[in-house]
Amino acid sequence: MASTATQLAVTLVTAILQLLILLLAAPLVNGIIKKIKARWQCRRGPGILQMYYDLWKFMRKDEVVSEHASWLYRCYPWVTFAAILAAGLLVPLVTTRTPLGFGGDFLLVIGLLALVRFFTALAGLEGASAFGGMGSSREMALSTVIEPAMMLGFFVIALEVQSANLGRVVETLAGSGLGAISPAYVLAFVALIVVVVAETGRIPVDNPDTHLELTMVHEGMLLEYSGRSLGLMFWGAAMKQLIVLSLLANIFFPWGVPATWSPLEVALAIPVFLFKVILLGALLACIETAFTKMRLFKLPELLGASFMLSLMALVSLFVVRG
């Protein structure tokens, strides 16, 4: 009985620590990515702490609710925020021992991200505005290509490691060192980079900084929100971005991720984790600077190429194994 109580206490403490890292680091990483993007484009850009100020402002403002919205209008931001937090507890951030690692694998993480997309699309429809419906329609259309490509990319890594548990995947790859690198590994990484660009709503798939009605996707679904609800949506989007970047960072660059929640090891792992995530964020900023926004009917070709890369990774995995 005592050992069970101790295990529950450790799980609770680790969950709190991981949630704090997720909640506090997401706005910082988003601010650094925006600053790097601005520098790539020869602009000064906002400060790296700007999102903290924006969230504080949103949390203090009153909400304006459309007369066409139902009582579910206020529920959607909280549901999406909770789903993102649940996904964050399944993903290894600074250690391979995730608080909810015993309860699911990468399929559950993808399912929770799909749930976030579904409720965000419903939120865009609640205000009964034309642009909200347009953004929701585009989001759901893109999801039919994004989710299979993401699932197949992680499936390749799971087959290579012989496990779908993300913590075990990272631990195994970290122990393999450079021996984990293979053609399937590289192809899956390139495919998932394209998926991350689409999942985080960045150029050339979407533009997170635009409010042009005919080009926006994610921003179109948030036009009717204000105040605390809008702050939750922005905060959730930043955490979702951190989660998908963490998946890429810890799966394809798994070094420096301890297997325990030792205070000293975690203290050393946090800056390593932030460095890897910011490095991938700089790659996203470079991609946004190098490319322009693609036309909507061209996006299935880009995301289809990501799916084909994942399929090639799967084929090469079986070819190499012989």
N, C-alpha and C positions, 0 to 999 in steps of 0.2 A: 504493500500500500504506500509506503514511504517513497519507494522508487518511482511509482506512478505519479505521485504528487510532485516530486522533484522534476520529472520529465514534463509535466504540464506547466510547471513554473518556468522552466527553460524555454518551452515553446512559446509561452506568452511573452516573455522578455524579448525573444528573438523576433516575434511578430511586431512588437512595438518598435524595436530598433529599425527593422526593415521598413515599416510604414513611415517612420520619421525621415529616414534617408530618402524614400520615394517622394514624400510630401515636400521636403525642404530643398532637395537637389533638383527637382524637375524645373522650377522657374529659373534657377541659376543656369542650368544647361541650356535652356531655351534662350536666355539672354545672351549667353556666350555665342551660341550659333548665330543669332541675329547680328551681334557685333562683328563676328568673322565675315559674315555675308556682306555687311556694309563695307568693311575694309576691302574685300575682294572687288567691290563695285566702286571703290574710291569715294565712299561716303563716310561721314562721321558715325552715323547710326545712334540708336539709343544706348544708354548705359546697360551693363550686364545685370544690374539690379532692378531694371525698369519694371519687370513683370511683378515683382513683389509690391511695388507701389501701385500698379494697376489692380492687382487682386485686393489690396487693402481698400482702394477706392471703390471697387465694385461691391465689396462686402458691406460698405457703409451706405450705399445708395438705395433709394426706394425702387421697387419694381413697377413697371407699367405692363399690365396684362391685357392682351387683346380680348375684345368682347366676344370673339368667336371661339376662344380657347375653353376647353373643358377643365375639370378638376385635375386631370392628368398632366396638365401643362406644368404645374409646379413639381410633379413627381419625377419627370424625366431626367432633369439634371442630377438629382440625388441617386437615381437608379444607375445612371451611367457612371457617376463618381464611385459608387460602391462596387460596381463591376470591375472598374479599373483597379481599385485597391485590392480586390480579390485576385485579379491577375498578377498584381505586383507581389503578392505573397507566394505565388507559385514559381516566380522567376528568380534565379540566383543573381543577386546584385553584388554583394561583397563577400559572399561565402557560398559554398555549394550546398549547405544545409538550409534549405528554404523552410519557412514555418509551415506551409501547407503542401510540402513536397510529397507527403505520404498520400495525399488525396487526389492527385491528378498529374497529368503530364502535358506535353506541348499541345495535344489536341484540346485539352480543357482551356489552355491559355488562348488558343485561336478561337475557341467557342465563346469565351468571355469577350474578346475583342469584337467578334461578330455581333454579340449581344449589345455591346456599346454602339456599334454602327446602326443596328436596328432601332434602338430607342432614340438615337440622335436623329435618325430619319423621321421617326414618328413625331419628335419634337418640332421638326421643320414644318410638318403638316398641320400642327395644332393651331398656328396663328391664322390659317386659311389665307395666306398670302401667296401670290403667284411665284415669287422668287424662292420662298421657302419650299414650295412643292417642287420647283425646278431643281433646287439643290438636293433634295431628298431623292428625287428620281435618278439624278446623276450618281449619287453616292451608292445607291443600291445596284445600279447597272455596273459600276466599276467593281463592286464587291464580288460579283459573279466570276471575275477573273483574278482579283487579288487573292482571295481566300484559297482557291485551289493551288495557285503558284506558291503561296506561303506554306501550305500544308505539305506539298510535295517536296519543297526545299528542306524542311525540317525532317521529313520522313527519310530522306537520303542520309542525313546525319544520324538519325535514330537507327537505321539499318547498319550503318558502319560501326556504331558503338554497341549495337545489340541491346538498346534500352531507349525507352521513350521518356523516361524521367529526366527532366532538365538538369537537376542537381547531379545525378549520376553521369549524365552526358558530359557536363563540364569537368567533373572530377576525372573521368576516364581520359578525356582529351588532354587535360593538363598533365596527367601522368604519362601520356604517350609522347609529349614533346613535339619535336619537328617530324617525328615519324607519323604523326596524324595527317600530315599534308599529302594529298593525293589529287589526281585530276577531278574526282567527284567532289572533293572538299572545295577546290577552287571554283568549280562551276556552280556549286550550291551557294557559295559566298556571293558571286556576281549576280546570280538570280535573286537572292534575298536582298541585295542592295537596291535593286529595282523595286522590289516589293516594299521595302522600307520607305523609299521615296513616295510611293503611292499611298502607303498606310499613314504616313505623317502629313499627307496633303501638301507636298512641295512641288515646285517646278521640276520637270515639265508636266506633271500630272495635274497639279492644282497650285494656286498661289495663296499662301496663308496671309499675305499682307494686302490683298486686293479687296475692294468692295464694288468692283464692276459687275453689274448684275448678270451679264451674259457670259462671264468667265468663271465666277466663283462656284465652288461646290460645297466645301465644309462651312465656309462663312455664310453661305446662303441659308443654311438651316438654322443659324443663330440670330438672324436679323430681328426676330420678334422678341428676343430675350433681352433683359436688362437687369441691373442690380446684382443681387447675390446669385441668382440663377445663371446669369451670364458669366460671373466670376467662377462658378463651379464648372461650367462648360470649358472655359479657357484653362483652368487648372487641371481638369481631367485630360484635356488634349495634350498639355505639357507632360503629364505623367505617362500617358500612352506613348508619347514620343520617347521618353526615357526608358520605358519598358522594352520597346522594340530595339532601341539602340543597345540596351543591356544584353538582350538576347544575342545580337550579332557580336558584341564585344566579348562576352564571356564564352560563347561557343567557338568562335573562330580565332580568338586571342585569349585562351583560357588561363594564361600564366598570371600568377599573382593572386589567385582566388583560393583562399584557405578552405579547408574542409571542416573547420570548427568555428565556434563563436567565441574564441578566446579574445579578450579585450585588446591585447597587444596586437594580435594578428589582424583583427578587424580594423584597428586604428591605422595599421600599415596598408591594409587593402583598400581603404576608402579613397586615398589620393590616386592609387593605381587605377581603380575603377573609374574615377572621374576623368583621369587622363585618357583612358581608352574610349570612353563615351564622347568626350570632347573631340578627340581625333576623328572619330566617325562623323560627329557633327560638322567638323570642318570639311570633311569629304562631301557631305550633303550641301554645305554652303558653296563649295566649288562647283558641284553639279548644277545648282540653281543659277550660278553666275555664268556658266558655260553654255547653258541651254535656254531656250525660250519656251514659253507656254505652248504646248501642243494643242491642236484642235481636238475637240472632244471625240470625233469619230476616228481619230488616229490613235487614241489611247489604247483600245483593245489590241492593236498591233504591238505596242510597246510591252504591255503586260503579257500578251501571248508569247512574246520573245522570252520573257522571264520564265514562263511556264515551260517553254521548250528547253531552256537552259537547265532547269531542274530535272526535266525528263532525260536530258543528255547526261546529267550527273548520275542519275539512277542507272542508266545503261552502262556508263563507264565503271560504276561500282561493281557490277556483275562481271564486266569484261576483265577488270583487273583481278578480281577474285578467281576468274577462270573457271 
